[in-house]
Amino acid sequence: MTPHWDVIVLGAGASGLMCSAQAAYNGNKVLVLDHAPKAAAKIRISGGGKCNFTNVDVSPAHFICQNPHFVKSALSRYPSTAFVELVERHGLAFEVRGGGKYFCAERALDLIQILRTECDWAGVHFQLKTQLESVQYRGGEYFLNTSQGTFCALKLVVATGALSFPKLKATGIGYELAKQFGLNVIATSPGLVPLTFSDKWQARFSELSGLSMTVCAQVADHSFTEAMLFTHKGLSGPAILQVSNYWQQGEPITLNTLPAYSETQLYQAFIELKQSGKSLPKWLNQFWPKRFTQIWLEVYSMETVLSNMSNERLQHYAKQLTHWVLFPANTAGYDKAEVTLGGVDTDDISSKTFESKQPNLFFIGEVLDVTGQLGGFNFQWAWASGMACGLAL
């Protein structure tokens, strides 16, 4: 295999495969390097093995980036409909679930095969199970010293992903390369990650481990109404993963445990329940797991029948259930995180070509300071940034 290439793409993940195929279709001689034994490991395991690969409704509002305007160009030029059209041409069976989430109907491997087929058709070459040891830039070319020898290219694309899923051999090599060439890297932290507790609630949540309920979880101005899952160490599930992107250590999260009701509406429901003389636990069990109802009534010493309660007390109950304030101790870390917050500063990257201020050095996908919410948005960013970069090569 010749060591001289027009383009070398570091990383055989979602953005790397998308970029490689497009760059090769443009007539470039493209090599993909990756240390993993197989391409697209994260696609393979995501979404319970069915990969939530995009969303019906994708907008810049679904992304976190210090420069909120950065994502607009790529997302507008390659919308989710474009990717859906691509997989439809290949005959991928998919389904659209709640919240507009697209999933493979059978297995994520079918999606990987589509991406590999596109790369094969375009003439992309792969060099897997190859460790990158160093990168040098001299004479207008990038020289990559690897465990399989030295490769050089006129253009280098960094699509190495980030720090989440370390079991898949995720590393911070993309950040190291950015720093090597004088680019700024914004501090990273786990994103879309469970929250852990160390106070009395940790023991209570452990008792409830495996149960789930629908809540509205809120951090600052960001709120999400989705399922919440109790774990041995704290809280998880879509609602918690969503707010984890916005949570800072020491800050509270607020849960409306009955999201179908506002505080005022719940107060009125309690008034009606008081007048009827019916059981509060039985009413709550319509919405909550019975074990959670039991623990809640134990912890907060709520009366099981409201007929003798003052309206003022009912107002307090309504506030308590719709504004349950908790203080997580920490996140569950990169081991459990789906994405990484922070990354290569987009102020150093072109939003149209993804070229950095270092000539012919490009950064795409999760290595950038762009993080999507849960629901297929991070994969859509991979497709859009990969396509935009590939077109520019």
N, C-alpha and C positions, 0 to 999 in steps of 0.2 A: 504494500500500500504506500503510495507516494506521500511524503511528509509535507508537501507544499499544496496549500488549498487557498481558494478565494476567501472562504468563510469557514471558521471553526465555531461551532456552537457548543458551549460548555453546559451540559445538562440535557438529559433525554426525558424530561418531564413534559407537562402539557404545553407550556409556552415554547420550550425548546423544539419540540416536534413540529408545532405549528409554524414557527419561524423558519425552521430548516427546509420544510417542504416548499414554502413560498419562495425562499431565497434560491433554491435549486430550480424551481420553475422559471425563475428570472434568468437562468443561464449560468448561475454560479456553481462552482465545484465546492460542495459542502461536506464537511465532516462533523459528526456529532460525537463528542467525547463524554463518557460518564463512568463513574467509579462503580456503579451498581451492575449486577449481572444481567438485569433485564430493564428495558425501558418502561417509563411511566408507572413506577411502583405506587405512587400516591393515587393515581387514577384507579389502579387495580383494587385498592382497599376502601376507597371512599364511598360514602352512601351505603354502607353495609354490603359492599361488593357490587352495587348497581350504579354508582356514580351520579350524583346530582350535578349534571354537566353545564347547565345554564338555567336561566329564569325567563319567564314570559316578559316581565317588566324589569328592565335594567336601566338604572339612571345613575348619574354621579352621586346622588344622595345616598346610595347604597354603599359608598366607599369612604374609608378614613384615609386622609392624606394631608400632610401639613399644607400643601398647595391644593385646595379642593378643585381647582380648575384643570389640573394636570390630566385627569382621566378623561376629560370631555372629548378630546380629539379622537383618540383610539376607539372609544366606545361608540361614537357616532359613525365612524367609518366602517366598523365591523360590529354591527348589533347582534343580539342573540338570534334574530331571525336568519342571519347569514350562516351562523354555525348550524342551526337546525336544518337549513337547506342542504348544507354539506353532508350531514349524517343521513339525511333522507335519501340523497343520491346514492349512498352506499347501502341503503336498505336497512338501516338500524331500526330495530323495534324499540320504541320508547313510550313513556307514559308521563302525563303531566299531573302532578299531585297538588295538594293544597299549597296556596301561596305562589302558584305559577312555577313550581319547581319541576324541571325536566329530569327524569331518571331513565337509565337504560331499563328496558322491560325485562331483560334476562340477566345479563352480566356485563360488568365494566370492561371485561376483556374484549367484547365486541367493539367498543369505542376505541380501545387501544389498537385493535387490528385495523380500524379505519385510518387512524393517524399513521400507522406504519405503512399501510398501503399507499397513502398519499406520498410519503417519503420515498417509497420504492419507485413509484411512478415518476417522481421528480429526479431520481438518481442520487439521493442522499446516501452517504456512506456512514457506517456506525463503527465506533471503537469503544465497546463496553468493557467492563472490568478493568478500567484503566485509571490509575491514581495520578492526579495532577500534583506535581512536585514544585514547579515554579513557572512563572511567566516573565518573559523579558520582551521589551520593545526596543528594537534597534533597526535602523535603516528602513523605517516605514513598515516593518513587519513584526508580527507577534510570534515569539518562539515559546512553545509550550513543552517543557521538560516533564515527561511522564514516566510511569513504570513500564511503558511499552515503547520508550524511545522519545525522540524529539519531533514535534510537528510544528509547522509554521503556516501562517496565514496573513493575508492583507487585512482582514477584518476579524474581530473577535466578539462574539455575542455571549454574554454571561446570563445564563438561564438556570442557575444552580439552585433555585428555591431558597428556603430559609431554614430556621432551626427547629420547626415543629416536626414531629414524627422522627425523633432520633433513631428509633428502631429500624427505620428505613434508610439509615446511614445519612440522614440529613446533616449538613455541616454549615458553618458560616464562611465558607471559602469565598463566596461572592462578595461578602463585606470586606474580606481581607484584600481581594483584588481591587476593590473600589478605593480603599485607603492607600494601597500601593501606588495608585495612579492619581492620587491627590483629590479624590472625591470625598465629600462629606457623607458620613453614615449616621443616621438618626438612631438613637438608643433603641434597642429591640426589647420586646417582652412577649410572653405567650398571649395569643388571641384565640377567640372562640374556644374557651377553656373552662372546665368546671371550677367552682369556687369551693375552698375548704374552710372549715371552722375549727376553732380550738376552745370555744366557750361551752356553756351548758348545751347549746344547740347541737354540737357535734355528736354528743351521746344520743340526743333525741333523734337526730337525722339518721344515725346508724340503726336505730330501732325501726325506722321507716324505710330502710334501704330497699330499693327495687320498686317502690310505689311511685306513681306519678299523678300529677293533677295539673289542670290548666290554671295559669296565673297571668297577671300582667306584671312583669318585672320592670323596674325603672331605676336608672342611674342618671342623676342630673336631669337633662331634658330628653333623654332617650328612653323610650319604653317599648316593650314587645309583649304581645299577648300570645303565648304559646305554651307548650307542655313544659313542666318542670319535673325533674327526676331527683328523688332522694338517693343519696349514696352513703357509704360507710364513713366518708370523710366530710360530706357536706351536700352541696347541691349541684345538679347538672341539668341536662335536657336543653332543648332549643332556646327557651326563654332565658336561661342563665348563660348559655354560651353567647347569646346575642349581647347581653348587657356587659359581659366580661370584657368586651372590646373597649368599653368606656369607663370601666371601674378602675379606680386608683386605690392602692393600699391605704387603709385608714378611713376610707369613705364608706357610707352605708349603701345598701341596696333597699329599695322599698317594694314590697309585694302587695298587690291586690289579690287576695286569695279567692275572691269571687268576682272575676273580671266582667261578668255580665251585669254587675251592679256598680253604680257610683256610690259614694258614701251616702248621699241623700236618698238614693233609691233603696239602698240596703236598710237605712233607718225606717223608711216607709214599710218595707217588707217585714221588719221586726215589729212595727206597730200592729200590722195585720196579724202576725203570728201571735202577738200578745193577746189580741182580741179573740182569736180563735181558740186559745188555750192549748195549742198543739205543741209537741215536743221540739225543742231546738235541735238536739242531736239528729233526730229523724229528718228534719228539714235540711240540715247541713250535709247529711249523707247523700243528698241528691247531687251534690257538687264535689264532695271530698271523699277520699278513701276513708272507710270507717275508722281505721286505726289512727289516721291523722285527726279526725274529729275527737276521738278519745283523748289523744295526747294534748290537743289544743285546749279542751275543756279542763284537763288536769292542770296544765301550766297556768292558764289564765282564770281558773276558778269561776267560770261562767255558769250561770243557772241553767238548768236543763228545761225549765218552764219559765216563760217570760211574764206570765200574768201578774205577778207581784212586783215586777221591776218598774222603776220610774222611767219616764221617757228620757230623762237626762242620762240614765244609765244605758239605755238602749242606744242613744246617740254615741256614747263612748264605745260600745260594742261595735257599732257600724264603722267607726273610725279605725278601731283596732284591726278589724278584718280587711279593710280596704287600704290601710296604710301600715302594714307590718314591716317595721324597720329592723334590719339585721346588719351586723358588721362582720363580713367575712375576714378570716385571718390572712388568706393568701389565695393564689390560684394553684391549680394542680400541676403547673409547670409545663415545660415543653413536651414532656412525655405524653401528656393528655391533650395538648393543644392542637387544633386543626390548622391554625395559621400563625404567622408571626407578625406582630405589630412593629412599626418602624422599618428601617432598612436604608438603602441607598437614597440619599436626598434627591428628590425630583427636581430641585432647583439646578442641579448639575446635569440634567438629562433633557433632551429635546422631546417634547410631548408628541411630535409628529414622526420622528425617525427613531427615537430611543437611543440616539448616539449621545455619548457623554461628552464632556468638555475635553476629554482625552481623545485624540483623533482615532476614528475607526474602532472605538471600543463602545459596545452597546450593552445595555442592561434591560431585561424584560422580566415580566412575571412577578413572583412573590419576593424576589430579592430587593425589589424597589419598596419605597415607603408608600405602599398602596395596599390596603387591607379591606376586603369586602365583608359584608354581613353574611350570615348563614343563608343558604338558599340557592347556591349555584353561581353566586356573584364572583367568587375568587377564580373559578374556572373560566367564567366569561372574560375576566381580566386577562387570564393567560392567553385565551384565543385572540382577543383584541390586540393586546400588546405584541404578541408573537406575529400576528398578521401585519401590523403596522411596520414593525421592524423588518420583517422579511421583504416587504414591498420596497423598502428603502435601500436594501443591500444590492 
